[in-house]
Amino acid sequence: MTAASNTIQIRHQDAHAFVVSLLQASGVPQKNSEIVARGLVQADLRGVESHGINRIPSYLARIRSGVLDPKAEPTVTKVTPVVAQVDGHNGFGFPAAHLGMATAIEMAQTFGIGMVSVKHSNHFGMSAWIVQQAIDAGMMSLVFTNSSPALPVWGGKSQLMGVSPIACGAPGGENSIPFILDMAPSVAARGKIHKALRRGEKIPKDWALDSEGRPADDPAEALKGVMLPMGGPKGSALAIMMDVFSGVLSGSAFAGGVTGPYDTTKPGDVGHFFMAIKPDLFMSLEDFRSRMDVLYQKVVESDKMDGVDRIYFPGEIEQLSEKKRRSEGIPFVEAEIDALNKEADKLKVAKIRVHG
Ligand SMILES: NC(=O)c1ccc[n+]([C@@H]2O[C@H](COP(=O)([O-])OP(=O)(O)OC[C@H]3O[C@@H](n4cnc5c(N)ncnc54)[C@H](O)[C@@H]3O)[C@@H](O)[C@H]2O)c1
């Protein structure tokens, strides 16, 4: 992508406080505002700006048009000792997902495993914050969701499946970092095209086709067309897998029925699927952790291809970004800050605080 113009640094604490103030002024209860803000700011910290606080204007537009209930509280129903279902009641996806993973973790602490299906939810942003929630509790996890149509199935030409991310994780050992895989089944996440549009940047031509089926480097044209699946039929199959586990199984929308986070006409009806797994089911925790150390060392110390300086473990680039941005602040472009401050004006809350 072409380089962004000059950036403005925002401290993560200021980004968090700003998002909480916008959400509370929009009727979101304090606890849920904090959960949404944490998920969004964590994405910006991890360098996943496509799913950070710049999502707020589109979420608020959905509240204003009455298709997302800011006051909704997710509820949980136990199905078996290791299975539960959360109903998001068309509130923010973040609190529904948080409750879902918290419930899965609680069941896994007692029974070794916990599985939760979430229905009637909305977009929950970057999946990795939910994987991190499990890691913070010492758990391995699977984090699946479905999403609005953007990707053709292999051989098709129109949008049917979502670019629904597949995510999973495991705690690391003394000398390794946690394993966090979080990837869309498309060549790139659709949010990266929205980000390029916000920033006035071009995109690589292998990410999407325009409405005429031509490779697109203009993000506006790409958004009118289709996303390209990664690995051809394999990416398409992963997108279908996310719909089976998150949509078909939960009772939420599926098969192209989910409404996207930029659409202000209908409730999202997104479904999610979470699993928490205790890592010491088959050996001591100490053994598990030292085996993760071995795996990490073998991966990052693997022989490098020509032109490669360093090999990273999944999630490592994002973890390095988080460390840097926690101390130096998060970079935004002026157009992004302007769009956020416009929301502050509408809701009569203070503008975002700029670092330094
Ligand atoms: N909620 C939704 O509906 C939705 C939809 C689509 C995407 N998303 C989010 O968009 C985000 C971006 O998705 P993406 O597919 O573009 O991610 P990506 O391609 O940037 O990264 C995918 C995975 O590959 C790993 N990775 C990347 N470069 C690496 C390298 N050089 N070495 C080793 N590992 C590396 C990352 O750690 C990550 O786990 C994700 O956080 C996802 O949850 C959310």
The ligand as a Gaussian input file, in Angstrom:
#p B3LYP/6-31G(d) Opt

LIG

0 1
 N      -15.290000      -9.438000      12.932000
 C      -15.257000      -9.625000      11.633000
 O      -16.299000      -9.851000      11.008000
 C      -13.951000      -9.588000      10.870000
 C      -13.941000      -9.884000       9.497000
 C      -12.726000      -9.921000       8.828000
 C      -11.545000      -9.665000       9.501000
 N      -11.567000      -9.363000      10.831000
 C      -10.295000      -9.080000      11.544000
 O       -9.373000      -8.500000      10.644000
 C       -8.069000      -8.699000      11.144000
 C       -7.086000      -8.815000      10.025000
 O       -7.233000     -10.063000       9.307000
 P       -6.167000     -10.496000       8.195000
 O       -6.529000     -11.823000       7.672000
 O       -5.997000      -9.388000       7.219000
 O       -4.855000     -10.629000       9.106000
 P       -3.306000     -10.671000       8.692000
 O       -3.178000     -11.205000       7.312000
 O       -2.704000      -9.360000       8.998000
 O       -2.738000     -11.749000       9.721000
 C       -3.208000     -13.079000       9.753000
 C       -2.380000     -13.943000      10.710000
 O       -1.090000     -14.158000      10.162000
 C       -0.088000     -13.814000      11.108000
 N        1.019000     -13.195000      10.359000
 C        0.941000     -12.114000       9.539000
 N        2.158000     -11.827000       9.031000
 C        3.018000     -12.763000       9.542000
 C        4.412000     -13.030000       9.382000
 N        5.199000     -12.269000       8.592000
 N        4.957000     -14.074000      10.062000
 C        4.185000     -14.850000      10.866000
 N        2.863000     -14.659000      11.055000
 C        2.290000     -13.637000      10.407000
 C       -0.727000     -12.834000      12.066000
 O       -0.100000     -12.884000      13.345000
 C       -2.169000     -13.325000      12.092000
 O       -2.343000     -14.313000      13.083000
 C       -8.175000      -9.867000      12.114000
 O       -7.905000      -9.365000      13.399000
 C       -9.614000     -10.339000      12.014000
 O      -10.161000     -10.790000      13.258000
 C      -12.741000      -9.318000      11.527000

